Amino acid sequence: MRAVRTLDPRTKLFLLLTANLMLFFHVTVTTQIILVTIFLIPLVVAGRWKLTLNFALTYAVLTGLGFLDPDALGVPWLHVISALAVGCTMMLPCFITGAYAFTTTSPSEFICAMRRMHVPESVVIPCVVVIRFFPTIAEDYRQIRNAMALRGIAAGGWGLVRNPAQSLEYILIPLLMNATNVAQDLSVAAVTKGLGHTGMHTSRTQIRLRIIDWLAMIVVLIPLVLDIAGVIQ
C-alpha cells in the first residue's frame, strides 16, 4: 500500500511536467520562487528534510548570484557566474520534482501508474530499469569508495579531487564497467518478472488519485497559467 504522506505517482509526474514547462516558457523569477516553494512542500511532508534543505539553500544561493550586477560591482567576470547561476536556477525545479518522484516512488507503484495511463510496455520497462539503476549504482559506488578507503586510495571527502588519476583508475572505471552489468541484470530481471508479457496485468499495489492529488495539481498549475497569461510579472 502506498504511503499516505506521498502523492500519487501520476501527480508526481504532473509536477515534473510542470517543472519542465517552467523551463520551456521561461517564467519570471516571482513565479519560479512560488513554484519552487510549492515543489519543496511534498518533500517536507515525505520526511526528506535534508534533501529539502539542500535544495532550498542551493536555490537561494543561485538566485542571489543571478541578481548580481557585475557592472555596478566593477567585476566583469562575474557575468559568467551570474549567467551560470541563472541557468542552474531554471533547471533546479526539474531536479526537485525529479528527486521527489524517484525517492518516494517504488517500482511497483510506478508500473501500476504507467499501466493506469495505458503507457506501452516498451516505455514502461526502460523506465523501471532506470528507477532501479541509479540506486544500485549509488550503492556500488559507496562499496567501491569504502574498499578503496581501506587501502588508503582517494580517501576522504575530497579524495576524488586530490587524486584524480587514482580516482579514475580505482573508482570511476570499475563503476562504469559495473554499470553495464547492472543495466543488463535489471533488464533481464524485469523481463523475467513478466513486465513485457502481453495481455492484462494484475498488481497488488493499489494507487488512486485523492483530493490532495487534485489540489496539488491545481495549485502548481495556477501560477504557471497566470505567468503565461502575463498576470504575474
C-alpha positions in Angstrom: 0.0 0.0 0.0 1.3 3.5 -0.9 2.3 5.6 2.0 -0.2 8.3 3.0 2.4 11.0 3.1 3.3 10.8 -0.6 1.3 11.8 -3.6 0.1 9.5 -6.3 2.8 8.7 -8.9 0.7 10.3 -11.6 0.6 13.5 -9.6 4.4 13.3 -9.2 4.8 13.1 -13.0 2.5 16.1 -13.3 4.7 18.1 -11.0 7.7 17.0 -13.1 5.9 18.1 -16.3 5.1 21.4 -14.7 8.7 22.0 -13.8 9.7 21.3 -17.4 7.0 23.7 -18.7 8.5 26.4 -16.4 11.8 25.9 -18.2 10.1 25.9 -21.6 8.1 29.1 -21.1 10.9 30.8 -19.2 8.7 32.0 -16.3 9.5 35.1 -14.2 11.5 34.9 -11.0 8.4 35.5 -8.9 6.6 32.6 -10.5 9.7 30.5 -10.1 10.0 31.2 -6.4 6.4 30.4 -5.8 6.5 27.1 -7.7 9.8 26.1 -6.1 8.3 26.7 -2.7 5.3 24.5 -3.6 7.6 21.8 -5.0 9.5 21.7 -1.7 6.4 21.1 0.4 5.8 17.5 -0.7 9.5 16.7 0.1 9.0 18.1 3.6 5.7 16.1 4.0 7.5 12.9 2.9 10.2 13.4 5.6 13.0 14.3 3.2 14.3 17.1 5.4 17.9 17.0 4.4 17.1 16.9 0.7 14.7 19.8 1.1 17.2 21.9 3.0 19.9 21.2 0.4 17.6 22.2 -2.5 16.3 25.3 -0.6 19.8 26.5 0.2 21.1 25.8 -3.3 18.2 27.7 -4.9 18.6 30.6 -2.6 22.3 30.9 -3.3 21.8 30.5 -7.1 19.0 33.1 -7.1 21.2 35.5 -5.2 24.1 35.1 -7.6 21.7 35.6 -10.5 20.8 39.1 -9.1 24.4 40.2 -9.1 25.2 43.3 -11.1 28.8 42.8 -12.3 28.9 46.3 -13.9 27.9 48.0 -10.6 30.4 45.9 -8.7 33.1 46.6 -11.2 33.9 42.9 -11.7 33.1 42.0 -15.4 34.0 38.3 -15.0 31.0 37.9 -12.6 28.8 37.9 -15.8 29.9 34.3 -16.3 29.0 33.3 -12.8 25.7 35.2 -12.9 24.7 33.5 -16.2 25.6 30.1 -15.0 23.6 30.7 -11.8 20.5 31.8 -13.8 20.8 28.7 -16.0 21.1 26.3 -13.0 18.2 28.1 -11.2 15.9 27.5 -14.2 16.8 23.8 -14.2 16.6 23.3 -10.4 12.8 22.8 -10.3 13.2 19.8 -12.6 15.7 18.3 -10.2 13.5 19.0 -7.2 10.4 17.3 -8.7 12.5 14.5 -10.2 14.2 13.8 -6.8 10.8 13.8 -5.1 9.4 11.4 -7.7 12.3 9.0 -7.7 12.9 8.9 -3.9 9.3 8.4 -2.9 8.0 6.1 -5.6 8.6 2.3 -5.6 9.0 0.5 -8.9 5.6 -1.3 -8.3 3.8 2.0 -7.8 5.4 3.4 -11.0 4.5 0.4 -13.0 0.9 0.5 -11.8 0.6 4.2 -12.6 2.0 3.7 -16.1 -0.4 1.0 -16.8 -3.3 3.1 -15.5 -2.3 5.7 -18.0 -2.1 3.0 -20.7 1.5 3.6 -21.5 3.1 1.0 -23.8 5.2 -1.7 -22.2 8.1 -0.7 -24.4 8.2 2.5 -22.4 7.4 1.1 -19.0 10.2 -1.5 -18.9 13.0 1.0 -19.7 11.6 3.5 -17.1 11.5 0.8 -14.4 15.1 -0.2 -15.2 16.2 3.4 -14.9 14.4 3.7 -11.5 16.3 0.6 -10.2 19.5 1.6 -11.9 20.6 4.7 -10.1 20.1 3.4 -6.5 22.0 0.3 -7.4 24.8 2.3 -8.9 24.9 4.5 -5.9 25.2 1.5 -3.6 28.0 0.1 -5.7 29.8 3.5 -5.6 29.6 3.5 -1.8 31.0 0.0 -1.6 33.9 0.8 -4.0 34.7 4.0 -2.1 34.7 2.1 1.2 37.0 -0.6 -0.2 39.4 2.0 -1.6 39.4 4.0 1.6 40.5 0.9 3.5 43.5 0.8 1.1 44.2 4.5 1.5 43.2 5.3 -2.0 41.2 8.5 -2.6 40.1 8.5 1.0 38.1 11.4 2.4 35.5 13.7 1.0 38.0 15.5 -1.3 39.8 12.3 -2.2 38.5 12.3 -5.8 39.7 15.9 -6.3 43.1 15.5 -4.7 44.0 12.2 -6.5 42.2 12.4 -9.9 44.4 9.7 -11.5 43.8 7.2 -8.7 40.1 8.1 -8.6 39.8 7.4 -12.3 41.7 4.1 -12.2 40.3 2.6 -9.0 36.8 4.0 -8.7 35.3 5.5 -11.8 36.5 2.9 -14.3 35.2 -0.1 -12.2 32.0 1.8 -11.6 31.4 2.4 -15.3 32.3 -1.2 -16.1 29.9 -2.4 -13.4 27.1 -0.1 -14.7 26.8 -2.1 -17.9 26.4 -5.4 -16.0 23.8 -3.7 -13.7 21.8 -2.5 -16.6 21.8 -5.9 -18.2 20.8 -7.7 -15.0 18.0 -5.3 -14.3 16.6 -5.6 -17.8 16.7 -9.4 -17.5 15.0 -9.2 -14.1 12.3 -7.0 -15.5 11.6 -9.4 -18.4 11.7 -12.4 -16.1 9.0 -10.9 -13.9 6.7 -10.7 -16.9 6.8 -7.0 -17.4 7.0 -7.5 -21.2 4.2 -10.0 -21.3 1.2 -9.0 -23.4 -2.3 -9.0 -22.2 -4.0 -7.9 -18.9 -1.7 -7.4 -15.9 -2.7 -7.5 -12.3 -1.0 -5.7 -9.4 -1.1 -6.0 -5.7 -0.2 -2.3 -5.4 -3.2 0.0 -5.1 -3.0 3.6 -6.1 -5.7 6.2 -6.6 -5.9 9.9 -7.1 -7.2 11.5 -3.9 -8.4 15.0 -3.2 -4.9 16.1 -2.1 -3.5 14.9 -5.5 -6.1 17.0 -7.4 -5.4 20.0 -5.2 -1.6 19.7 -5.7 -2.0 19.6 -9.5 -4.3 22.7 -9.4 -2.1 24.6 -7.0 1.0 24.2 -9.2 -0.9 24.9 -12.4 -2.3 28.2 -11.3 1.0 30.2 -11.0 2.2 28.8 -14.4 -1.1 29.8 -16.1 -1.0 33.2 -14.5 2.6 33.7 -15.6 1.9 32.6 -19.2 -1.1 35.0 -19.3 1.1 37.9 -18.1 -0.7 38.4 -14.8 2.5 37.7 -12.8 5.3 40.0 -13.7 
